[in-house]
């Protein structure tokens, strides 16, 4: 059975981590905002997400599927 102290300790640690995540998200937002006058941030984010997705799967199959989608599907 968990003690009150153990629960309190866990809550404090989780709260600290969640606060750090919020700070990092704010830093990330500020960083991206600082580049809006130098590059298309929206395009960069899309490329960043695609690059990360590509690293999680077989790259050659990813490229093949992406090529096929670009040739045959029109998204307006």
DACORJO-V295371 format. One line per field, one symbol per residue. phi: phi as a letter, one per 30 degrees, with the letter a starting at -180 (. if undefined). burial: # if it has 24 or more other C-alpha atoms within 12 Angstrom, else .. A space follows every 50 residues. Layout:
phi->???
burial->???
//
This chain:
phi->.ddeddddddddddddddddddddddddddddddcddcaddddddddddd ddddddbddddeddddeddddcbccc
burial->.................................................. ..........................
//
